[in-house]
Amino acid sequence: MRMVDLVDYQKGSVVSRTIVDKKAGTITLFAFDKDESLSEHTAPYDALIYLLEGVAEVKIERKPFLLKEGEFLVMPARKQHALRAVGRFKMVLIMVHA
């Protein structure tokens, strides 16, 4: 099975599907429709995002990064970050709790 096929787009929405939810961390899939976003926030843990398809703008401490399919970025714990769908995109988010 392909990870990209485990979550579907919905018009005007951000869709998520948790694959792993353990004390040591989580793995969650997301599908962002075009122009959808997650506002600036922080997380207590390091997180890795990997783009499965599409294009996303990720800001860490207000510094923008443009990610394309097959690229990844680590978002450090306790640093402000935000995501915006330049076009529709799917990603996997891996949060490390330990």
CORURTA-V581740 format. One record per residue. N is the residue number from 0. SS is DSSP state (alpha for helix, beta for strand, coil for the rest). BURIAL is 1 if it has 9 or more other C-alpha atoms within 8 Angstrom, else 0. D_CENTER is the distance of its C-alpha to the mean C-alpha in Angstrom with 2 decimals. Layout:
BEGIN
N SS BURIAL D_CENTER
N SS BURIAL D_CENTER
END
This chain:
BEGIN
0 coil 0 20.09
1 coil 0 17.13
2 alpha 0 13.62
3 alpha 1 12.71
4 alpha 0 15.59
5 alpha 0 14.55
6 coil 1 12.60
7 coil 0 14.26
8 coil 1 13.87
9 coil 1 15.90
10 coil 0 17.57
11 coil 0 16.52
12 coil 1 13.78
13 beta 1 10.26
14 beta 1 10.76
15 beta 1 9.47
16 beta 1 11.47
17 beta 1 12.04
18 beta 0 13.59
19 beta 0 14.82
20 beta 0 15.80
21 beta 0 18.23
22 coil 0 19.76
23 coil 0 18.50
24 beta 1 14.77
25 beta 1 12.24
26 beta 1 10.22
27 beta 1 8.22
28 beta 1 7.47
29 beta 1 6.21
30 beta 1 8.52
31 beta 1 8.90
32 coil 1 12.57
33 coil 1 13.95
34 coil 1 14.20
35 coil 1 11.97
36 beta 1 10.03
37 beta 0 9.12
38 beta 0 12.14
39 beta 0 12.81
40 beta 0 12.83
41 coil 1 13.25
42 coil 0 12.66
43 coil 0 15.61
44 coil 1 14.01
45 beta 1 12.52
46 beta 1 8.96
47 beta 1 8.01
48 beta 1 5.05
49 beta 1 7.07
50 beta 1 7.49
51 beta 1 9.83
52 beta 1 11.36
53 beta 1 11.78
54 beta 1 11.20
55 beta 1 8.83
56 beta 1 10.18
57 beta 1 8.69
58 beta 1 11.53
59 beta 1 12.60
60 coil 0 15.98
61 coil 0 16.27
62 beta 0 16.24
63 beta 0 14.35
64 beta 0 12.73
65 beta 0 12.55
66 beta 1 10.47
67 beta 1 12.02
68 coil 1 12.08
69 coil 0 12.74
70 coil 0 11.54
71 beta 1 9.55
72 beta 0 9.44
73 beta 0 10.35
74 beta 1 9.94
75 coil 0 13.36
76 coil 1 14.50
77 coil 0 16.09
78 coil 1 14.97
79 coil 1 14.04
80 beta 1 10.67
81 beta 1 9.38
82 beta 1 7.27
83 beta 1 9.56
84 beta 1 10.11
85 beta 1 13.10
86 beta 1 13.70
87 beta 1 12.16
88 beta 1 9.18
89 beta 1 7.62
90 beta 1 5.04
91 beta 1 5.77
92 beta 1 4.97
93 beta 1 8.54
94 beta 1 10.29
95 beta 1 13.83
96 coil 1 16.37
97 coil 0 19.44
END
